[in-house]
Amino acid sequence: MELTYRIEEGLHSMDWNRVTGMLAATHWSPDITREEVEKGARNSALVIGVFQEDTQIGYARVLSDKIRFAYLMDVIIDSEMRDQGIGEKMVEYILDHPELSDVYQWMLVTTYAHDFYEKCGFRRTSRPNDLMEIRRPRPR
């Protein structure tokens, strides 16, 4: 049986309780609140969700100036729906989005999903000597 799903974009389409639940269960945003999730989405260049019938099974967002730089984040598929190619289709949708077609530098952070993102065209950074960060504790 073929899996059927659809990708929707925009804040109005998201099931914020479901998205918050999926993200709160991850290692990168444990215990995140719905308020944090919605504020992050409102400040993003693109927000997409994947739906199977009326149930949201995936989510991702992009921070971008829509010309030089984009940062892919919060890519999540419901744990029961993984390993079916949905995540790859979601990333492909984002990378091919017309509003982001001029972006020539894409970045993301991952601790264990390197193989997945490499299938989507990402490579480990060739610039480890000039990428820098400030890492602060998450506000409560």
Protein Blocks (a to p, Z undefined) as FASTA:
>chain_A
ZZdddddedjklpcfklmmmmmmmpmklghiafklmmmmmmmpfbdcdddehjbcfbdcd
dddehlmgccdehiacdfklgonommmmmmmmmmmpmklmmpcbdcdddfklmmmmmmno
pacdfklmlgccddddddZZ
